[in-house]
Amino acid sequence: MSRFVVVATMGLLVAGILAVVACDRGEGTSPTGAQEVKVTLTDFKFAASTTAFSPGVTYKLVVTSDGRVPHELMIMPQGEKHHHMALLDIEQDELGPGASASREFKFAQPGSFEFACHLPGHYEAGMVLPITVK
């Protein structure tokens, strides 16, 4: 085989691999490249497409309130109840019944955290979901 044919074949092979990689951004990536995480709030619990995160990775949280009452979404250190400690807060005026909101977020460090709703009585009723960053 001539050198030209070998080089041309290798070039096509590499181009094909790059095309597949470029097109396969993976399900769940946003146009900005953030990994999409779906979070659903109901009366009175959370469901999330993942609860395992990595520090330094940008996530796009797509939050949907499927409950009959307003909720909020806070990312908190696990067990923390003081609002000023929230790493992220999507307030109840954005998460009324049937509403959706999204935010891009990046964890700075590993640890144990939680998605929580701290509206009166909600956390105590079970509106908390532990998440891990490692």
C-alpha positions in Angstrom: 0.0 0.0 0.0 1.3 3.4 -0.8 2.2 5.9 1.8 -0.5 8.3 0.5 -3.2 5.7 1.0 -2.1 4.9 4.5 -1.9 8.5 5.5 -5.3 9.3 3.9 -6.9 6.3 5.6 -5.5 7.3 9.0 -6.7 10.9 8.4 -10.2 9.7 7.7 -10.2 7.4 10.7 -9.1 10.2 13.0 -11.6 12.6 11.4 -14.4 10.0 12.0 -13.5 9.6 15.6 -13.4 13.3 16.2 -16.8 13.7 14.5 -18.3 11.1 16.8 -16.8 12.6 19.9 -17.9 16.1 18.9 -21.5 14.9 18.2 -21.7 12.8 21.3 -21.8 15.4 24.0 -23.7 12.9 26.1 -27.3 13.0 27.2 -27.8 15.5 29.9 -25.3 18.2 28.8 -26.6 21.8 28.3 -25.6 24.0 25.4 -23.0 25.6 27.7 -21.4 22.3 28.3 -22.8 22.0 31.9 -24.0 18.5 33.0 -27.8 18.7 33.3 -29.4 17.4 36.5 -33.1 17.2 36.8 -34.6 17.8 40.2 -38.3 17.3 40.9 -40.0 18.7 44.0 -43.3 17.1 45.2 -45.3 17.3 48.4 -43.0 16.6 50.3 -39.9 15.1 48.8 -37.1 15.5 46.2 -36.2 13.3 43.3 -33.0 13.9 41.3 -31.4 12.4 38.2 -28.2 12.1 40.3 -27.0 12.7 43.8 -23.3 12.2 43.1 -21.3 15.3 42.0 -17.7 16.2 41.4 -16.0 19.5 42.6 -15.1 21.9 39.8 -17.7 20.5 37.3 -20.5 22.9 36.1 -24.0 21.4 36.6 -27.2 22.9 35.2 -29.9 22.2 37.7 -33.3 22.0 36.0 -35.8 22.2 38.9 -39.5 21.4 38.5 -42.1 21.9 41.2 -44.7 19.1 40.8 -46.3 19.8 44.2 -49.5 21.6 45.0 -47.8 24.2 47.2 -44.7 26.4 46.6 -41.3 25.0 47.5 -37.7 26.2 47.5 -34.5 24.5 46.6 -31.4 25.1 48.7 -28.1 23.3 48.5 -26.8 23.2 52.0 -24.0 21.4 53.9 -25.7 18.3 55.3 -27.8 19.0 58.4 -27.3 22.7 58.2 -30.5 24.7 58.7 -29.3 28.4 58.7 -30.3 30.0 55.4 -27.1 32.1 55.3 -25.1 28.8 54.8 -26.9 28.0 51.5 -24.6 27.4 48.6 -27.5 27.9 46.2 -31.1 29.1 46.9 -34.0 29.1 44.4 -36.8 30.8 46.3 -40.4 29.9 46.5 -41.6 32.7 44.3 -39.8 30.9 41.4 -41.0 27.4 42.4 -44.8 27.6 42.8 -47.0 24.7 41.7 -46.1 23.6 38.2 -43.2 26.1 37.8 -39.6 25.3 36.7 -36.4 27.2 37.2 -32.8 26.4 36.3 -29.4 27.5 37.6 -25.8 26.6 36.7 -23.8 25.6 39.8 -20.3 24.4 40.6 -19.3 22.7 43.8 -16.0 24.1 45.1 -15.0 21.2 47.3 -15.9 17.7 48.2 -18.3 17.0 51.1 -21.7 15.9 52.2 -24.5 18.2 51.2 -28.3 18.1 50.6 -31.0 19.5 48.5 -33.4 20.9 51.0 -36.6 22.9 51.3 -36.7 25.0 54.5 -40.1 26.5 54.2 -41.9 26.0 57.5 -42.6 22.3 58.1 -41.3 21.1 54.7 -37.8 19.9 55.8 -39.4 18.2 58.8 -41.9 16.5 56.5 -39.1 14.9 54.5 -38.1 17.5 51.9 -34.4 16.8 52.0 -32.2 14.7 49.7 -28.6 13.9 50.7 -26.0 14.5 47.9 -22.3 13.7 47.8 -19.5 15.6 46.2 -16.3 13.7 45.7 
